Amino acid sequence: MSGNRAAARRKQDVFRWVTIGVCLLFFALPLYGMLEFTTRGPGGTRSAQTWATLLDFGKVSAEYPALKEGFLASVGLAVLTVLIMLVLLVPTMTWVRLRLPGLSRTVEFLCLLPLTVPAIVLVVGLTPVYAWVTYLLGESTLWLSLAYVILVLPYAYRSLDAGLRAIDVKTLAEASRSLGAGWGTVMMRVILPNLRTAVLSASFLSVALVLGEFTIANLFSRKNLQVAMYELGKSDAQISIAVGLAALVFGFLVLFAMSFVGGPRSATAAAPRLRRTRKESP
Amino acid sequence: MVPFFAYTTVFLLIPTLVVVIGAFLSGGRPTLGNVRALTEPAVISATQHSVVLSAVTAVGGAVIGAVLAYAVSTARVDGVLRRFVASLCGVLAQFGGVALAFAFLASFGATGFLTTWLAKVGVDTGPGLWLYEWDKGLMLVYLYFQIPLMLIVFLPAVEGLRPQWREATETLGGSTWVYWRRVAAPILFPSFVGATLLLFTNAFSAYATAAALVSQGSPLLPLAIGNTLTSEVILGQENIGKAMALEMVVVVAVAMTLYAVLDRRSSKWLAP
């Protein structure tokens, strides 16, 4: 019996390594392709020229103004999107829990609705709305964040909802109210600190989504990081691919580091957390 | 409260209504002409391509991703391997769009390293144009983000399989095959189908990757919609775009509703 078990385990080990090995190979090939392409020198030699350029910020902004412009726009968009998302969602969801539980289904529906509206469809519908936005607020790329908030709504909602579920909002709010706190204090000093992890994960998801957004920016002819990369890809593909690879490696390192931050609890918490991060339409 | 509803009305409900109502308008008058235009050969073939591409990559990605998820689930829970694969897939599932298209061009394109390498060994892959075709290259490219997404969605379900169930099967004299056939498969089935639907909508609504890779024609529905927005439109074309957008919403909504139903069903068994 124990011999059987050991054999079964060995078989499982082989199966695991073979499966993971094959899949990782498939994942690695295009990434290696990017690396190989960016290190191509003249006449079939290897050179680190592209990467040296990329690390030299002065040179990048001088030679590739579009890239710098797109990068700054994307960072600005990410910050603005996260801010609007938090200001919009946290008080609303808290308030619904405290006073208007009847509306919770409506809010949930509205927040999850963007999952069924692909970004490309949103663009079609937003065209007249953005005509007004441009008329009222001007042409700045930053106003794309107004549409991005809608894109991140489902993911942010799920994170924040799980966070709110884990704490007893009502008791916390009543306790602080009875100690004389105003609603502002309750939000800022009681609810928000308790939602730290949820706010962090909602923000992280939003940033990742905004940095990777192409559809809306491209079709509204605004320049964010992805659009800049796309346009640069036509003239100087090497630098453009290098930026893409760098962004990917950066994202992986952040996620990998975060998987350790969870600590010993992560074994049990991993499942629900992963479930929430499930979807993004590239 | 009020800001939230005002905001979602302006940036979510109004756009949705614009699409829904616009699909039935032409020059300010109600009409079914836009919807009828959906039966034009070009639109029908775009729809077909989109559906086939999404379905094939969803099923393929789901099967491969599920096997990968099971392989990962047999590794140690807190081990580096699992964290590594999970984080990698987390990034790759989001890795759509421009960078992904470039990555495949650099590997499989005419001067890509794999193409050159294969040519050296004597395998001729042709002029590298297959990469731009929706039923060859695009499928491969889509799989590249579908498999990781499947792992992320499906891993929790596989982890929900309790070792006790397997032990119980063995105690009752069942073989590994019986365990998979009678215990694990029925439990995982709703999650699997649900995840496949999610992958389907994911591929169906993807625009950026295809846009960056395909530069000529619009073989896919999202590209056709994008085209009606950017090209110099013939009068009335605009609302055909809205009709196509409505068609997409309907397809995605059906898939997502099914997904929600299945998700509720599967969480019954896999609740922690």
Chai-1 contact restraints between the chains, C-beta under 6 A:
chainA,res_idxA,chainB,res_idxB,connection_type,confidence,min_distance_angstrom,max_distance_angstrom,comment,restraint_id
A,Q12,B,T74,contact,1.0,0.0,6.0,A-B,restraint_1
A,R16,B,A71,contact,1.0,0.0,6.0,A-B,restraint_2
A,R16,B,T74,contact,1.0,0.0,6.0,A-B,restraint_3
A,T19,B,V67,contact,1.0,0.0,6.0,A-B,restraint_4
A,T19,B,L68,contact,1.0,0.0,6.0,A-B,restraint_5
A,T19,B,A71,contact,1.0,0.0,6.0,A-B,restraint_6
A,I20,B,A71,contact,1.0,0.0,6.0,A-B,restraint_7
A,C23,B,L68,contact,1.0,0.0,6.0,A-B,restraint_8
A,L29,B,S107,contact,1.0,0.0,6.0,A-B,restraint_9
A,P30,B,A103,contact,1.0,0.0,6.0,A-B,restraint_10
A,P30,B,F104,contact,1.0,0.0,6.0,A-B,restraint_11
A,P30,B,S107,contact,1.0,0.0,6.0,A-B,restraint_12
A,G33,B,A103,contact,1.0,0.0,6.0,A-B,restraint_13
A,G33,B,A106,contact,1.0,0.0,6.0,A-B,restraint_14
A,G33,B,S107,contact,1.0,0.0,6.0,A-B,restraint_15
A,G33,B,G112,contact,1.0,0.0,6.0,A-B,restraint_16
A,G33,B,F113,contact,1.0,0.0,6.0,A-B,restraint_17
A,M34,B,A103,contact,1.0,0.0,6.0,A-B,restraint_18
A,M34,B,A106,contact,1.0,0.0,6.0,A-B,restraint_19
A,E36,B,F113,contact,1.0,0.0,6.0,A-B,restraint_20
A,F37,B,A106,contact,1.0,0.0,6.0,A-B,restraint_21
A,L88,B,F4,contact,1.0,0.0,6.0,A-B,restraint_22
A,L88,B,Y7,contact,1.0,0.0,6.0,A-B,restraint_23
A,T92,B,F4,contact,1.0,0.0,6.0,A-B,restraint_24
A,W95,B,M1,contact,1.0,0.0,6.0,A-B,restraint_25
A,L110,B,T8,contact,1.0,0.0,6.0,A-B,restraint_26
A,L115,B,M256,contact,1.0,0.0,6.0,A-B,restraint_27
A,T116,B,V252,contact,1.0,0.0,6.0,A-B,restraint_28
A,T116,B,A253,contact,1.0,0.0,6.0,A-B,restraint_29
A,T116,B,M256,contact,1.0,0.0,6.0,A-B,restraint_30
A,P118,B,S205,contact,1.0,0.0,6.0,A-B,restraint_31
A,P118,B,M248,contact,1.0,0.0,6.0,A-B,restraint_32
A,I120,B,Y207,contact,1.0,0.0,6.0,A-B,restraint_33
A,I120,B,P222,contact,1.0,0.0,6.0,A-B,restraint_34
A,I120,B,I225,contact,1.0,0.0,6.0,A-B,restraint_35
A,V121,B,A245,contact,1.0,0.0,6.0,A-B,restraint_36
A,V121,B,M248,contact,1.0,0.0,6.0,A-B,restraint_37
A,V121,B,V249,contact,1.0,0.0,6.0,A-B,restraint_38
A,L122,B,P15,contact,1.0,0.0,6.0,A-B,restraint_39
A,V124,B,V19,contact,1.0,0.0,6.0,A-B,restraint_40
A,V124,B,G241,contact,1.0,0.0,6.0,A-B,restraint_41
A,V124,B,K242,contact,1.0,0.0,6.0,A-B,restraint_42
A,V124,B,A245,contact,1.0,0.0,6.0,A-B,restraint_43
A,G125,B,P15,contact,1.0,0.0,6.0,A-B,restraint_44
A,G125,B,T16,contact,1.0,0.0,6.0,A-B,restraint_45
A,G125,B,V18,contact,1.0,0.0,6.0,A-B,restraint_46
A,G125,B,V19,contact,1.0,0.0,6.0,A-B,restraint_47
A,L126,B,P15,contact,1.0,0.0,6.0,A-B,restraint_48
A,P128,B,V18,contact,1.0,0.0,6.0,A-B,restraint_49
A,V129,B,I14,contact,1.0,0.0,6.0,A-B,restraint_50
A,L146,B,F11,contact,1.0,0.0,6.0,A-B,restraint_51
A,I150,B,F11,contact,1.0,0.0,6.0,A-B,restraint_52
A,I150,B,L12,contact,1.0,0.0,6.0,A-B,restraint_53
A,A208,B,Q94,contact,1.0,0.0,6.0,A-B,restraint_54
A,G212,B,Q94,contact,1.0,0.0,6.0,A-B,restraint_55
A,F214,B,G97,contact,1.0,0.0,6.0,A-B,restraint_56
A,F214,B,V98,contact,1.0,0.0,6.0,A-B,restraint_57
A,F214,B,A208,contact,1.0,0.0,6.0,A-B,restraint_58
A,T215,B,Y207,contact,1.0,0.0,6.0,A-B,restraint_59
A,T215,B,A208,contact,1.0,0.0,6.0,A-B,restraint_60
A,L219,B,L229,contact,1.0,0.0,6.0,A-B,restraint_61
A,Q226,B,G97,contact,1.0,0.0,6.0,A-B,restraint_62
A,Q226,B,V98,contact,1.0,0.0,6.0,A-B,restraint_63
A,M229,B,V98,contact,1.0,0.0,6.0,A-B,restraint_64
A,Y230,B,V98,contact,1.0,0.0,6.0,A-B,restraint_65
A,Y230,B,A212,contact,1.0,0.0,6.0,A-B,restraint_66
A,G233,B,F102,contact,1.0,0.0,6.0,A-B,restraint_67
A,I241,B,F102,contact,1.0,0.0,6.0,A-B,restraint_68
A,G244,B,A99,contact,1.0,0.0,6.0,A-B,restraint_69
A,G244,B,F102,contact,1.0,0.0,6.0,A-B,restraint_70
A,G251,B,V91,contact,1.0,0.0,6.0,A-B,restraint_71
A,F252,B,S87,contact,1.0,0.0,6.0,A-B,restraint_72
A,F252,B,V91,contact,1.0,0.0,6.0,A-B,restraint_73
A,L255,B,S87,contact,1.0,0.0,6.0,A-B,restraint_74
A,L255,B,G90,contact,1.0,0.0,6.0,A-B,restraint_75
A,L255,B,V91,contact,1.0,0.0,6.0,A-B,restraint_76
A,F256,B,S87,contact,1.0,0.0,6.0,A-B,restraint_77
A,S259,B,R83,contact,1.0,0.0,6.0,A-B,restraint_78
A,S259,B,S87,contact,1.0,0.0,6.0,A-B,restraint_79
A,A267,B,V77,contact,1.0,0.0,6.0,A-B,restraint_80
A,A267,B,D78,contact,1.0,0.0,6.0,A-B,restraint_81
A,A271,B,P156,contact,1.0,0.0,6.0,A-B,restraint_82
A,A271,B,E159,contact,1.0,0.0,6.0,A-B,restraint_83
A,L274,B,I152,contact,1.0,0.0,6.0,A-B,restraint_84
A,L274,B,P156,contact,1.0,0.0,6.0,A-B,restraint_85
A,R275,B,P156,contact,1.0,0.0,6.0,A-B,restraint_86
A,R278,B,I152,contact,1.0,0.0,6.0,A-B,restraint_87
A,R278,B,V153,contact,1.0,0.0,6.0,A-B,restraint_88
A,E280,B,Q94,contact,1.0,0.0,6.0,A-B,restraint_89
A,S281,B,N202,contact,1.0,0.0,6.0,A-B,restraint_90
A,S281,B,S205,contact,1.0,0.0,6.0,A-B,restraint_91
A,S281,B,A206,contact,1.0,0.0,6.0,A-B,restraint_92
A,P282,B,G96,contact,1.0,0.0,6.0,A-B,restraint_93
A,P282,B,G97,contact,1.0,0.0,6.0,A-B,restraint_94
A,P282,B,F145,contact,1.0,0.0,6.0,A-B,restraint_95
A,P282,B,A206,contact,1.0,0.0,6.0,A-B,restraint_96
A,P282,B,A208,contact,1.0,0.0,6.0,A-B,restraint_97
A,P282,B,T209,contact,1.0,0.0,6.0,A-B,restraint_98
